């Protein structure tokens, strides 16, 4: 007989494979991680600049933030190979502070948001992930793919016509390169070849340098010059809390997505406080803060095959080297090369199986509806957190409606010890939605003087059901009839005993 031992210890459960030590001892794995980090660093630059513009701050703020957060989360985070940096969702949330109060209040908000994230993580916010249904997760992924593609449209509209063949070449390289070899990430090869073609042929197309000025010095410690007072807290706290919630939700959803892609587990609580700490460090070095970056994470994990913290660390390190030491070289990379990479990421991220006719026929319509609602809300608001919240709400309503119909009541007339008796058998899970109509399922005037309600096939979950049973008993008492409730399980009996007659209804 073979005995299989299942390890349940959290340390073993979250142990990454391959580990950092394994990758450092393997030239093949280390090369893969390093090249993946380089590709991600190249993709981080234009996005960090764009998000800085959205937030209303200097491009250096976004670039420094992405560098600091990527390097710090490589050590602090709970999900290896996930990329963290300045993001559009965070930029949208925090932009009003920069416009209205200036950079110092902006940075103070980032730091406070990090504190809020640590507190939320320590209080178990990550455990809420279990309440996100699969249909919402699929909607999140599909909406993300659509947003990644939409984000590329400004680089494809009103541009020189040569941009289109360059993008096409980049896409073809990424499609066919993996069939030849996977040693070098296809996105990196695509960027190098497209850039070389532009330089050799002297093609005039938009480049990374057109997106904004690159920094020429290292980030320095920055202490926001704001009054330490309750008034300051009132100004920045609402935005900081919104930033903390949006950042946590995006990061945890992205971590779950990477878990699925890599078939591994990750420590969501550690990821939560790690994101908070990374935001605090970002703020104290003049960064705009951020969260997990789904596009860059998919480049790292799916397109480049990275699996360890080395790729995340090197993405941040390469970013700093590229923008400071090699800024002039990076500036000439055509945006078409990066657009091609992001389009490929978009296509790879979308769950095409979810929209197949065969899948749609098999799935309950409610599941498809929840997925579509999540997609529509995310795309309409450009906010992943709002879409997920709405999706979970709609899924909950659908679930409650479906479960509410699973309760039945069967009536049986007979004699017991020589007296007429009506016996009702209640079957199903009883809570506010399913028990509200319970009072209408009894024949109060037609029943004999003795009534038995058998609860052996049901379970009481809330006070609404106890109040409903009280109301049923009261209606029978008004008819001069006696009611006996039998068959309750231990939990239901204890719950009913504690609350019956004390809810202000029925008695």
C-alpha positions as CSV (number, residue, x, y, z in Angstrom):
1,X,0.0,0.0,0.0
2,X,1.3,3.5,-0.9
3,X,0.7,6.2,1.6
4,X,0.2,9.8,0.3
5,X,1.0,12.6,2.8
6,X,-0.8,15.8,2.1
7,X,1.1,18.9,3.4
8,X,-1.3,21.4,4.9
9,X,1.2,23.8,6.6
10,X,0.9,27.3,5.1
11,X,4.7,27.6,4.6
12,X,4.7,24.4,2.5
13,X,1.5,25.2,0.7
14,X,2.8,28.6,-0.4
15,X,6.3,27.4,-1.2
16,X,7.0,28.6,-4.8
17,X,8.2,26.2,-7.5
18,X,10.7,26.8,-8.8
19,X,12.2,28.7,-5.9
20,X,14.5,31.7,-6.2
21,X,17.4,29.4,-5.1
22,X,16.6,26.9,-7.8
23,X,16.5,29.6,-10.4
24,X,19.8,31.1,-9.3
25,X,21.5,27.7,-9.7
26,X,20.0,27.0,-13.1
27,X,21.4,29.2,-16.0
28,X,18.4,28.3,-18.1
29,X,15.8,29.4,-15.5
30,X,17.8,32.5,-14.5
31,X,18.1,33.6,-18.2
32,X,14.4,33.2,-18.6
33,X,13.7,35.2,-15.5
34,X,16.1,38.0,-16.5
35,X,14.8,38.3,-20.1
36,X,11.2,38.3,-18.7
37,X,12.2,41.2,-16.4
38,X,13.7,43.1,-19.3
39,X,10.6,42.8,-21.4
40,X,8.4,43.9,-18.5
41,X,10.7,46.9,-17.8
42,X,10.3,48.0,-21.4
43,X,6.5,47.7,-21.2
44,X,6.4,49.6,-17.9
45,X,8.0,52.8,-19.2
46,X,5.2,54.1,-21.5
47,X,2.4,53.0,-19.1
48,X,4.1,54.6,-16.1
49,X,4.4,57.9,-18.0
50,X,0.8,57.7,-19.2
51,X,-0.5,57.1,-15.7
52,X,1.5,60.0,-14.3
53,X,-0.2,62.2,-16.9
54,X,-3.6,60.9,-15.8
55,X,-2.8,61.6,-12.2
56,X,-1.6,65.1,-13.0
57,X,2.0,64.7,-11.9
58,X,5.4,64.6,-13.5
59,X,6.3,61.4,-15.5
60,X,9.2,60.9,-13.1
61,X,6.7,60.3,-10.3
62,X,5.1,57.3,-12.1
63,X,8.5,55.8,-13.2
64,X,10.0,56.0,-9.7
65,X,6.9,54.5,-8.3
66,X,7.0,51.5,-10.6
67,X,10.7,51.0,-9.9
68,X,10.3,51.1,-6.1
69,X,7.1,49.1,-6.0
70,X,8.4,46.3,-8.3
71,X,11.7,46.0,-6.3
72,X,10.0,46.1,-2.9
73,X,7.1,43.7,-3.7
74,X,9.7,41.2,-5.0
75,X,10.7,40.7,-1.4
76,X,7.4,41.5,0.4
77,X,4.7,40.1,-1.8
78,X,2.9,36.8,-1.4
79,X,2.5,36.1,-5.2
80,X,5.9,35.4,-6.9
81,X,6.3,36.7,-10.5
82,X,3.5,39.2,-10.1
83,X,4.4,42.8,-11.2
84,X,3.4,45.8,-9.2
85,X,3.7,49.4,-10.3
86,X,1.9,52.6,-11.1
87,X,-1.6,51.8,-12.5
88,X,-4.4,53.6,-14.3
89,X,-7.0,52.7,-11.7
90,X,-5.0,54.2,-8.9
91,X,-4.2,57.2,-11.0
92,X,-7.9,57.9,-11.6
93,X,-8.7,57.6,-7.9
94,X,-5.9,59.8,-6.6
95,X,-5.9,62.5,-9.4
96,X,-8.3,64.9,-7.7
97,X,-5.9,65.3,-4.8
98,X,-3.0,66.3,-7.1
99,X,-5.2,68.8,-9.0
100,X,-6.7,70.4,-5.9
101,X,-4.1,70.2,-3.2
102,X,-0.7,69.7,-4.9
103,X,2.1,67.1,-4.8
104,X,2.7,67.1,-1.0
105,X,-0.9,66.2,-0.2
106,X,-0.8,63.7,-3.1
107,X,2.2,61.9,-1.6
108,X,0.7,62.0,1.9
109,X,-2.4,60.3,0.4
110,X,-0.3,57.5,-1.1
111,X,1.5,56.9,2.2
112,X,-1.8,56.8,4.2
113,X,-3.3,54.4,1.6
114,X,-0.4,52.1,2.2
115,X,-1.1,52.2,5.9
116,X,-4.8,51.4,5.3
117,X,-3.9,48.4,3.1
118,X,-1.7,47.0,5.8
119,X,-4.5,47.3,8.4
120,X,-7.1,45.8,6.0
121,X,-4.8,42.9,5.2
122,X,-4.1,42.2,8.9
123,X,-7.9,42.2,9.5
124,X,-8.4,39.5,6.9
125,X,-9.5,41.5,3.8
126,X,-7.8,38.9,1.6
127,X,-10.2,36.2,2.8
128,X,-13.0,38.0,1.1
129,X,-11.6,36.6,-2.2
130,X,-13.5,33.4,-1.5
131,X,-16.8,35.2,-2.0
132,X,-15.9,36.1,-5.6
133,X,-17.8,33.7,-7.9
134,X,-16.2,32.1,-11.0
135,X,-18.5,34.1,-13.3
136,X,-17.2,37.4,-11.8
137,X,-13.6,36.2,-12.2
138,X,-14.2,35.3,-15.9
139,X,-15.8,38.7,-16.4
140,X,-12.9,40.4,-14.6
141,X,-10.4,38.6,-16.9
142,X,-12.4,39.4,-20.1
143,X,-12.9,43.0,-19.2
144,X,-9.2,43.3,-18.4
145,X,-8.3,42.0,-21.8
146,X,-10.7,44.5,-23.4
147,X,-9.3,47.4,-21.4
148,X,-5.7,46.5,-22.3
149,X,-6.7,46.5,-26.0
150,X,-8.6,49.8,-25.6
151,X,-5.6,51.4,-24.0
152,X,-3.6,50.8,-27.2
153,X,-6.1,52.6,-29.5
154,X,-4.6,56.1,-29.0
155,X,-1.4,54.7,-30.4
156,X,-3.3,53.3,-33.4
157,X,-5.5,56.2,-34.3
158,X,-4.3,59.3,-36.2
159,X,-0.8,57.9,-36.5
160,X,1.5,57.5,-39.6
161,X,0.4,54.6,-41.7
162,X,3.8,52.8,-41.1
163,X,2.7,52.1,-37.6
164,X,0.2,49.4,-38.8
165,X,2.7,47.2,-40.7
166,X,5.1,47.5,-37.8
167,X,2.5,46.3,-35.3
168,X,1.6,43.5,-37.7
169,X,5.2,42.4,-37.9
170,X,5.5,42.5,-34.1
171,X,2.4,40.3,-33.8
172,X,3.6,37.8,-36.4
173,X,6.9,37.4,-34.6
174,X,5.2,36.7,-31.2
175,X,2.9,34.2,-32.8
176,X,5.5,32.2,-34.7
177,X,8.6,32.7,-32.5
178,X,7.5,30.3,-29.7
179,X,7.2,27.6,-32.4
180,X,10.9,27.9,-33.1
181,X,12.3,28.5,-29.6
182,X,11.1,29.5,-26.2
183,X,14.6,30.3,-24.8
184,X,14.3,34.0,-25.6
185,X,10.9,35.6,-24.8
186,X,9.0,36.3,-28.1
187,X,8.0,39.9,-26.9
188,X,11.7,40.8,-26.5
189,X,12.6,39.5,-29.9
190,X,9.6,41.5,-31.4
191,X,10.7,44.7,-29.7
192,X,14.3,44.4,-30.8
193,X,13.4,43.6,-34.5
194,X,10.7,46.3,-34.8
195,X,13.1,48.9,-33.3
196,X,15.9,47.8,-35.5
197,X,13.7,48.1,-38.6
198,X,12.6,51.6,-37.6
199,X,16.2,52.7,-37.1
200,X,17.7,51.1,-40.2
201,X,14.9,52.3,-42.5
202,X,14.7,55.7,-40.8
203,X,10.9,55.4,-40.3
204,X,9.3,58.3,-38.6
205,X,6.8,56.9,-36.1
206,X,5.9,57.8,-32.5
207,X,8.4,56.5,-29.9
208,X,8.7,56.1,-26.2
209,X,10.5,59.4,-26.0
210,X,7.4,61.2,-27.3
211,X,5.4,60.1,-24.2
212,X,7.3,62.3,-21.8
213,X,10.7,63.2,-20.3
214,X,12.7,60.4,-18.7
215,X,14.4,61.0,-15.3
216,X,18.2,61.4,-15.3
217,X,18.8,60.9,-11.5
218,X,18.0,58.3,-8.8
219,X,14.8,58.7,-6.7
220,X,15.5,60.6,-3.4
221,X,13.7,60.5,0.0
222,X,10.7,62.7,0.0
223,X,8.8,63.8,3.1
224,X,5.5,65.5,2.2
225,X,5.2,69.0,3.7
226,X,1.7,68.8,5.1
227,X,0.4,69.8,8.5
228,X,0.0,66.7,10.8
229,X,-3.5,67.5,11.9
230,X,-7.0,66.1,11.8
231,X,-7.9,68.5,9.1
232,X,-5.2,67.0,6.8
233,X,-6.5,63.6,7.7
234,X,-10.0,64.6,6.7
235,X,-8.8,65.9,3.3
236,X,-6.7,62.8,2.3
237,X,-8.4,59.9,4.2
238,X,-11.4,59.4,1.9
239,X,-9.2,59.2,-1.2
240,X,-6.6,57.1,0.6
241,X,-9.2,54.6,1.6
242,X,-10.6,54.4,-1.9
243,X,-7.1,54.0,-3.3
244,X,-6.4,51.2,-0.7
245,X,-9.5,49.3,-1.6
246,X,-9.1,49.6,-5.3
247,X,-5.4,48.6,-5.1
248,X,-6.1,45.6,-2.8
249,X,-8.9,44.4,-5.0
250,X,-6.9,44.6,-8.2
251,X,-3.9,43.0,-6.6
252,X,-5.8,40.1,-5.0
253,X,-7.8,39.5,-8.2
254,X,-4.6,39.5,-10.2
255,X,-2.9,37.2,-7.7
256,X,-5.8,34.7,-8.1
257,X,-5.5,34.9,-11.8
258,X,-1.8,34.1,-11.7
259,X,-2.6,31.2,-9.3
260,X,-4.9,29.8,-12.0
261,X,-2.4,30.4,-14.8
262,X,0.5,28.7,-12.9
263,X,-1.5,26.1,-10.9
264,X,0.0,27.3,-7.7
265,X,-1.1,28.9,-4.4
266,X,-0.2,32.3,-3.1
267,X,-0.4,34.0,0.3
268,X,-3.1,36.7,-0.3
269,X,-2.7,38.2,3.2
270,X,1.0,38.6,2.7
271,X,0.3,40.1,-0.7
272,X,-2.1,42.6,0.9
273,X,0.3,44.0,3.5
274,X,3.2,43.7,1.0
275,X,1.2,46.0,-1.3
276,X,0.6,48.4,1.6
277,X,4.3,48.5,2.5
278,X,5.3,49.0,-1.1
279,X,2.9,52.0,-1.4
280,X,4.4,53.5,1.8
281,X,7.9,53.1,0.4
282,X,6.8,54.6,-3.0
283,X,5.4,57.6,-1.2
284,X,8.5,58.3,0.8
285,X,10.5,58.2,-2.5
286,X,8.2,60.6,-4.3
287,X,6.2,57.9,-6.1
288,X,2.5,57.9,-7.0
289,X,1.8,54.5,-5.6
290,X,0.0,51.7,-7.4
291,X,-1.0,48.0,-7.3
292,X,-0.6,44.8,-9.3
293,X,-0.4,45.4,-13.0
294,X,-2.4,42.8,-14.9
295,X,-0.9,43.5,-18.3
296,X,2.7,43.5,-17.3
297,X,2.0,40.5,-15.0
298,X,0.6,38.5,-18.0
299,X,3.7,39.5,-20.1
300,X,5.9,38.2,-17.3
301,X,4.0,35.0,-16.5
302,X,2.2,34.0,-19.6
303,X,4.2,35.5,-22.5
304,X,7.7,35.2,-21.0
305,X,7.2,32.2,-18.7
306,X,8.6,33.7,-15.5
307,X,7.8,32.1,-12.2
308,X,9.9,33.6,-9.5
309,X,10.5,36.8,-7.6
310,X,13.7,37.3,-9.6
311,X,11.8,38.5,-12.7
312,X,9.8,41.0,-10.6
313,X,13.0,42.4,-8.9
314,X,14.8,42.6,-12.2
315,X,11.9,44.3,-13.9
316,X,12.2,47.1,-11.4
317,X,16.0,47.2,-11.6
318,X,16.1,47.2,-15.4
319,X,13.4,49.9,-15.4
320,X,15.7,52.2,-13.4
321,X,18.8,51.3,-15.5
322,X,16.8,51.8,-18.8
323,X,15.4,55.2,-17.9
324,X,18.5,56.7,-16.3
325,X,21.5,55.1,-17.9
326,X,20.0,54.2,-21.2
327,X,17.3,56.8,-21.5
328,X,18.4,57.9,-25.0
329,X,18.2,54.3,-26.3
330,X,14.9,53.6,-24.7
331,X,13.5,56.8,-26.1
332,X,13.9,55.6,-29.7
333,X,11.9,52.4,-29.2
334,X,8.8,52.8,-31.4
335,X,5.4,52.6,-29.6
336,X,4.3,50.2,-32.3
337,X,6.6,47.6,-30.8
338,X,5.1,47.9,-27.3
339,X,1.5,48.1,-28.7
340,X,2.0,44.8,-30.5
341,X,3.2,43.2,-27.2
342,X,0.1,44.6,-25.3
343,X,-2.3,43.4,-28.1
344,X,-0.8,39.9,-27.8
345,X,-1.3,40.1,-24.0
346,X,-4.9,41.2,-24.5
347,X,-5.6,38.3,-26.8
348,X,-3.9,35.8,-24.5
349,X,-5.7,37.2,-21.4
350,X,-9.2,36.9,-22.8
351,X,-11.1,33.7,-21.9
352,X,-12.2,32.7,-25.4
353,X,-13.7,29.5,-24.0
354,X,-16.3,31.6,-22.1
355,X,-17.9,32.9,-25.2
356,X,-18.0,29.7,-27.3
357,X,-21.6,28.8,-28.3
358,X,-21.2,25.3,-26.8
359,X,-20.1,26.9,-23.4
360,X,-23.0,29.4,-23.5
361,X,-25.5,26.6,-24.1
362,X,-24.3,24.6,-21.2
363,X,-23.9,27.4,-18.6
364,X,-26.9,28.7,-16.7
365,X,-28.1,32.0,-18.1
366,X,-27.6,33.6,-14.8
367,X,-23.8,32.8,-14.9
368,X,-23.5,34.3,-18.3
369,X,-25.5,37.4,-17.3
370,X,-23.2,38.0,-14.3
371,X,-20.1,37.7,-16.5
372,X,-21.5,40.2,-19.0
373,X,-22.5,42.6,-16.3
374,X,-19.0,42.5,-14.8
375,X,-17.5,43.1,-18.3
376,X,-19.8,46.0,-19.1
377,X,-19.4,47.8,-15.8
378,X,-15.6,47.5,-15.8
379,X,-15.3,48.7,-19.5
380,X,-17.8,51.5,-18.9
381,X,-16.1,52.8,-15.7
382,X,-12.5,51.7,-16.5
383,X,-12.4,50.7,-12.9
384,X,-11.9,47.0,-12.1
385,X,-12.9,47.3,-8.4
386,X,-16.3,48.8,-9.3
387,X,-17.0,46.1,-11.8
388,X,-16.1,43.3,-9.4
389,X,-18.3,44.8,-6.6
390,X,-21.2,45.1,-9.0
391,X,-20.6,41.6,-10.4
392,X,-20.5,40.1,-6.9
393,X,-23.7,41.9,-6.0
394,X,-25.6,40.7,-9.1
395,X,-24.3,37.2,-8.5
396,X,-25.5,37.3,-4.9
397,X,-28.9,38.4,-5.9
398,X,-29.1,35.7,-8.6
399,X,-28.1,33.1,-6.0
400,X,-30.6,34.3,-3.4
401,X,-33.4,34.2,-6.0
402,X,-32.4,30.7,-7.1
403,X,-32.1,29.3,-3.6
404,X,-35.4,30.9,-2.5
405,X,-37.3,28.6,-4.8
406,X,-35.8,25.4,-3.2
407,X,-38.1,25.5,-0.2
408,X,-41.2,23.3,-0.2
409,X,-43.9,22.5,2.4
410,X,-45.9,19.3,2.2
411,X,-49.2,18.9,4.1
412,X,-50.5,15.5,5.4
413,X,-53.7,14.9,7.3
414,X,-54.1,11.9,9.7
415,X,-54.9,10.7,13.1
416,X,-52.6,10.5,16.1
417,X,-53.7,8.9,19.4
418,X,-57.3,9.2,18.3
419,X,-57.2,12.8,17.3
420,X,-57.1,14.6,14.0
421,X,-53.8,16.1,13.1
422,X,-52.2,18.1,10.3
423,X,-48.5,17.4,9.7
424,X,-46.4,19.9,7.6
425,X,-42.9,18.8,6.4
426,X,-40.7,21.8,5.6
427,X,-37.8,21.0,3.2
428,X,-34.9,23.4,2.3
429,X,-32.6,26.1,3.5
430,X,-34.6,28.8,5.3
431,X,-33.4,32.4,5.3
432,X,-34.9,35.8,4.6
433,X,-35.6,35.2,0.9
434,X,-36.9,31.7,1.1
435,X,-38.9,32.0,4.3
436,X,-40.9,35.2,3.6
437,X,-43.6,33.3,1.8
438,X,-43.7,30.5,4.4
439,X,-46.8,31.9,6.2
440,X,-48.9,31.5,3.0
441,X,-48.3,27.8,2.8
442,X,-50.4,26.7,5.8
443,X,-54.1,26.0,5.9
444,X,-54.9,27.9,9.1
445,X,-58.8,27.7,9.0
446,X,-59.0,24.2,7.4
447,X,-56.5,22.4,9.7
448,X,-57.7,20.4,12.7
449,X,-56.9,21.6,16.3
450,X,-53.5,19.9,16.4
451,X,-50.7,20.9,14.0
452,X,-47.2,19.5,13.7
453,X,-44.4,21.2,11.8
454,X,-41.6,18.8,10.9
455,X,-38.3,20.7,10.4
456,X,-36.0,17.7,10.1
457,X,-35.4,18.3,6.4
458,X,-34.7,22.1,6.8
459,X,-32.3,24.4,8.4
460,X,-32.8,27.9,9.9
461,X,-30.1,30.5,9.0
462,X,-31.4,33.8,10.2
463,X,-33.8,35.8,12.4
464,X,-36.2,36.4,9.6
465,X,-37.1,32.7,9.5
466,X,-37.6,32.6,13.3
467,X,-39.9,35.6,13.0
468,X,-41.8,33.8,10.2
469,X,-42.3,30.7,12.3
470,X,-43.5,32.8,15.2
471,X,-46.0,34.4,12.9
472,X,-47.3,30.9,11.8
473,X,-47.7,29.9,15.4
474,X,-49.6,33.1,16.2
475,X,-52.0,32.6,13.3
476,X,-52.8,29.1,14.6
477,X,-53.2,30.3,18.2
478,X,-55.7,33.0,16.9
479,X,-57.7,30.0,15.5
480,X,-57.6,28.3,18.9
481,X,-55.2,25.6,17.5
482,X,-52.0,24.1,19.0
483,X,-48.8,24.0,17.1
484,X,-45.8,21.7,17.8
485,X,-42.5,22.1,16.0
486,X,-40.4,19.0,15.8
487,X,-37.2,17.6,14.1
488,X,-34.9,20.7,14.4
489,X,-31.2,19.9,14.3
490,X,-29.0,21.1,17.2
491,X,-28.0,24.4,15.5
492,X,-31.5,25.3,14.4
493,X,-33.0,24.3,17.7
494,X,-30.6,26.5,19.7
495,X,-31.0,29.4,17.2
496,X,-34.8,29.2,17.3
497,X,-34.9,28.8,21.1
498,X,-32.8,31.9,21.7
499,X,-34.8,34.2,19.3
500,X,-38.4,32.9,19.3
501,X,-40.9,35.3,20.8
502,X,-38.3,38.1,21.2
503,X,-38.4,39.6,17.7
504,X,-41.5,41.7,18.0
505,X,-43.3,39.7,15.4
506,X,-46.0,37.1,15.8
507,X,-46.2,37.2,19.7
